[in-house]
């Protein structure tokens, strides 16, 4: 559940954009996956990856190596956790350590065709914003993460010219906007979704409802009210961080029921939020098992939508 905005200048962006273009120019675009998938061919809709190779992929100056916990979480380390649970495809979320330098994520998308798609980060204040979004989309990025770094920033987004340009361009190009927000920011997302009705919105981690240890009814109701926007989706994810914060996560079932009733399974997608879901005492399989095995009101069709088909529709 990591995320901080990098403060890049226009010159910084131009340098990174040029390096990215050289690195990616010769890469093939991953082939589209078949819509007919075997049962158990699940999608994890939210994973962060990073590498200890700081020479090739330096982290942003506001971070230290000591903050990289675990020190490494590469695709190979991810596969050891997710593939035994039947997860074959993954949505990679740009890691905050790299700021708007999306190169490591893009390199992994290119290295594993058809396995990964991505959610990148751009600075919405830059002049070349449409070009930056289009460049990422050409290389497998299907969404953009936005994350307020102060208590009032999300409120400012509603009138911010750059943020509205981002939402508008995403709506035109089919790139999803993926807010990592707290419950108090839902009103701002509601207003932006109303202004940009063609834009797909994917709210991370139930908007962090339950981080406090309890599921606040008023906040859950606000999240459910955003279902009135037909292009708004919710990730049922980061179970390790919500409610009692321990397996088997059954205390989260009533919240899942509420968002299921509001959005329907076609607008919910499960995700682990690895590597945080696999840091002791947590483990990978109890997260997917909550949706796959433990909720009796989910039909087989509901499970397929939440574990695969919704994420496939939005991100693959």
C-alpha positions in Angstrom: 0.0 0.0 0.0 2.9 2.2 -0.8 2.8 5.6 -2.7 4.4 9.0 -2.8 4.5 11.6 -5.5 7.9 12.5 -6.9 8.5 16.2 -7.4 10.1 16.3 -10.8 11.0 19.3 -12.9 10.3 19.5 -16.6 14.0 18.9 -17.3 13.9 15.8 -15.1 10.9 14.5 -17.0 12.4 15.1 -20.4 15.6 13.3 -19.4 13.7 10.2 -18.1 11.3 10.3 -21.1 14.3 10.2 -23.5 16.0 7.3 -21.6 12.7 5.4 -21.6 12.2 5.8 -25.3 15.7 4.5 -26.1 15.2 1.5 -23.7 11.8 0.5 -25.1 12.0 1.4 -28.8 12.7 -2.2 -30.0 10.3 -4.0 -27.7 7.3 -5.9 -28.9 3.9 -5.1 -27.4 2.6 -8.1 -25.4 0.1 -10.2 -27.3 -3.5 -10.1 -26.3 -4.6 -13.0 -24.0 -7.4 -15.3 -25.0 -10.7 -14.5 -23.3 -11.3 -18.2 -22.8 -9.2 -19.2 -19.7 -9.1 -22.3 -17.7 -10.5 -22.2 -14.2 -7.8 -21.3 -11.8 -6.0 -19.0 -14.3 -6.4 -16.1 -11.9 -5.2 -12.5 -12.1 -3.7 -10.6 -9.2 -4.7 -7.0 -9.9 -2.2 -5.3 -7.6 1.5 -6.1 -7.1 4.6 -4.0 -6.6 8.0 -5.2 -7.9 11.5 -3.8 -7.5 15.1 -4.8 -7.8 18.3 -4.4 -5.7 20.0 -3.2 -8.9 20.2 0.5 -8.0 22.8 1.3 -10.6 20.4 0.5 -13.4 17.3 1.5 -11.6 18.1 4.2 -9.0 15.5 5.1 -6.4 14.3 8.6 -5.8 16.4 10.8 -3.5 13.7 11.0 -0.8 14.0 7.2 -0.2 16.9 5.2 1.3 18.0 1.7 0.7 17.0 0.9 4.3 13.4 1.8 3.4 13.3 -0.9 0.7 11.6 -3.7 2.7 12.0 -6.4 1.5 15.3 -5.5 -0.2 14.1 -7.2 -3.4 10.8 -8.3 -4.9 11.4 -9.3 -8.5 8.9 -11.2 -10.7 10.7 -14.5 -10.0 10.2 -13.9 -6.2 6.5 -13.0 -6.9 5.9 -16.2 -9.0 7.1 -18.4 -6.1 4.1 -17.0 -4.1 1.4 -16.6 -6.6 1.7 -19.5 -9.0 1.0 -22.2 -6.4 -2.3 -20.4 -5.8 -3.3 -20.5 -9.5 -2.4 -16.9 -10.4 -0.8 -16.6 -13.8 -1.2 -12.9 -14.7 -0.5 -9.8 -12.7 -1.1 -6.1 -12.8 2.1 -4.4 -11.8 1.7 -1.1 -9.9 4.6 1.4 -10.2 6.6 1.4 -6.9 6.9 4.7 -5.2 10.7 4.2 -4.8 11.0 5.0 -8.5 8.7 8.0 -8.7 7.7 8.7 -12.3 10.7 6.7 -13.6 8.6 3.7 -14.8 11.5 1.9 -16.5 11.7 -1.1 -14.2 8.0 -1.9 -14.4 8.1 -1.5 -18.2 11.1 -3.7 -18.5 9.2 -6.5 -16.6 6.1 -6.1 -18.8 8.4 -6.5 -21.9 10.3 -9.4 -20.4 7.1 -11.5 -19.7 4.8 -10.9 -22.7 1.1 -11.6 -21.8 1.9 -12.0 -18.1 2.0 -8.5 -16.8 0.1 -5.2 -17.5 1.0 -2.0 -15.6 -0.3 0.9 -13.7 2.2 3.8 -14.0 2.8 7.1 -12.4 3.1 10.5 -14.2 3.4 14.0 -12.9 0.1 15.6 -13.9 1.6 19.0 -13.8 4.0 18.5 -16.8 3.3 20.2 -20.2 3.8 17.0 -22.1 1.2 15.0 -20.1 -0.8 13.5 -23.1 2.4 12.4 -24.7 3.7 10.8 -21.5 0.4 8.9 -21.0 0.4 7.7 -24.6 4.0 6.6 -24.4 3.3 4.4 -21.3 0.1 3.0 -22.9 2.1 1.9 -25.9 4.2 -0.2 -23.7 1.6 -2.1 -21.7 0.4 0.4 -19.1 -3.3 0.3 -18.7 -3.8 2.6 -15.7 -2.3 5.6 -13.9 -1.9 5.8 -10.1 -2.8 9.0 -8.4 -2.1 9.5 -4.7 -2.5 12.6 -2.6 0.5 13.4 -0.4 -1.3 15.7 2.0 -4.7 15.8 3.7 -6.2 18.4 1.3 -4.5 17.5 -2.0 -7.3 15.3 -3.2 -9.8 18.2 -2.7 -7.5 20.4 -4.8 -7.6 17.8 -7.7 -11.2 18.7 -8.5 -10.2 22.1 -9.8 -6.6 21.4 -10.7 -6.0 21.9 -14.4 -3.4 19.2 -14.7 -5.3 16.6 -12.9 -8.4 17.3 -15.0 -6.2 17.0 -18.2 -5.0 13.6 -16.9 -8.6 12.4 -16.3 -9.8 13.7 -19.6 -7.0 12.1 -21.6 -7.4 8.8 -19.8 -11.1 8.9 -20.7 -10.2 9.4 -24.4 -7.6 6.7 -24.6 -9.1 4.0 -22.3 -6.4 4.2 -19.6 -7.8 3.8 -16.1 -7.3 6.2 -13.3 -6.4 4.3 -10.1 -6.6 6.4 -6.9 -4.7 5.3 -3.8 -6.7 7.3 -1.3 -8.1 7.4 2.2 -11.8 7.4 2.9 -11.9 11.1 3.3 -10.8 11.5 -0.3 -13.8 9.7 -1.8 -15.8 12.9 -2.2 -13.1 14.3 -4.5 -13.1 11.1 -6.6 -16.9 11.3 -6.8 -16.7 14.8 -8.2 -14.0 13.9 -10.7 -15.9 10.8 -11.8 -19.0 13.0 -12.4 -17.0 15.5 -14.5 -15.2 12.8 -16.5 -17.9 10.2 -17.1 -15.9 8.4 -19.9 -13.0 7.7 -17.6 -12.5 4.3 -15.9 -11.8 4.6 -12.2 -10.3 1.8 -10.1 -10.2 2.5 -6.4 -7.4 0.7 -4.6 -7.9 -1.4 -1.4 -11.5 -0.4 -0.6 -10.2 3.2 -0.3 -8.3 1.9 2.8 -11.5 1.5 4.8 -10.6 -0.7 7.7 -7.0 0.4 8.2 -8.1 1.7 11.6 -9.0 -1.8 12.6 -12.8 -1.3 12.2 -15.1 -0.9 9.2 -16.6 2.5 9.5 -20.2 2.4 8.3 -20.3 6.0 7.0 -17.1 5.6 5.0 -18.3 2.3 3.6 -21.5 3.9 2.5 -19.6 6.6 0.7 -17.6 4.0 -1.1 -20.7 2.2 -2.1 -22.4 5.4 -3.3 -19.7 5.8 -6.0 -21.2 2.7 -7.7 -23.6 5.1 -9.3 -20.7 5.9 -11.7 -20.9 2.9 -14.1 -17.2 3.1 -14.9 -16.1 3.0 -11.3 -14.5 -0.2 -10.0 -13.1 -1.4 -6.6 -10.2 -3.5 -5.7 -11.0 -6.0 -2.9 -7.4 -6.1 -1.8 -4.7 -5.6 0.9 -6.5 -7.8 3.4 -3.4 -7.9 5.6 -3.8 -4.2 6.3 -7.6 -4.1 7.0 -9.9 -5.0 9.9 -8.2 -7.5 12.2 -5.3 -7.8 9.8 -4.9 -11.5 10.2 -5.9 -14.6 8.3 -8.3 -16.0 7.4 -9.7 -12.4 7.0 -13.3 -13.5 7.6 -14.0 -10.2 9.4 -13.8 -8.5 6.0 -16.6 -10.6 4.5 -19.4 -8.2 5.5 -17.5 -5.3 3.7 -17.1 -7.5 0.6 -20.8 -8.3 0.7 -21.6 -4.5 0.8 -19.4 -3.6 -2.2 -20.7 -6.7 -4.0 -24.3 -5.6 -3.6 -23.4 -2.1 -4.7 -21.1 -2.7 -7.6 -21.8 -6.3 -8.7 -19.0 -8.8 -9.3 -18.3 -7.4 -12.7 -16.8 -4.2 -11.1 -14.8 -5.9 -8.3 -11.3 -7.3 -8.6 -9.3 -9.2 -6.1 -5.6 -8.3 -5.5 -3.0 -9.2 -3.0 -0.9 -6.0 -2.7 2.3 -8.0 -2.7 4.9 -8.0 -1.4 3.2 -6.7 1.7 0.7 -9.6 1.7 3.6 -12.1 2.0 5.6 -10.4 4.8 5.4 -12.4 8.0 3.1 -13.3 9.6 1.0 -12.9 6.4 0.9 -15.3 3.4 -0.3 -15.2 -0.1 -2.8 -18.0 -0.3 -5.1 -16.9 2.6 -5.7 -13.7 0.7 -7.0 -15.3 -2.5 -8.6 -18.1 -0.5 -11.0 -15.6 1.1 -12.7 -15.0 -2.3 -11.9 -18.4 -3.8 -13.1 -20.6 -1.0 -14.5 -19.0 2.1 -17.5 -16.7 1.1 -20.6 -18.8 0.7 -22.7 -16.1 -1.0 -20.3 -15.9 -4.0 -21.5 -18.0 -6.9 -18.9 -19.6 -9.2 -19.5 -16.9 -11.7 -19.0 -14.2 -9.0 -15.6 -15.7 -8.1 -14.5 -15.8 -11.7 -15.3 -12.1 -12.2 -13.5 -11.1 -9.0 -10.5 -13.3 -9.4 -10.0 -12.9 -13.2 -12.6 -11.5 -15.5 -13.0 -8.0 -14.1 -9.2 -7.4 -14.1 -8.9 -8.9 -17.6 -11.5 -6.5 -18.9 -9.9 -3.4 -17.4 -6.2 -4.2 -17.5 -5.5 -6.9 -20.3 
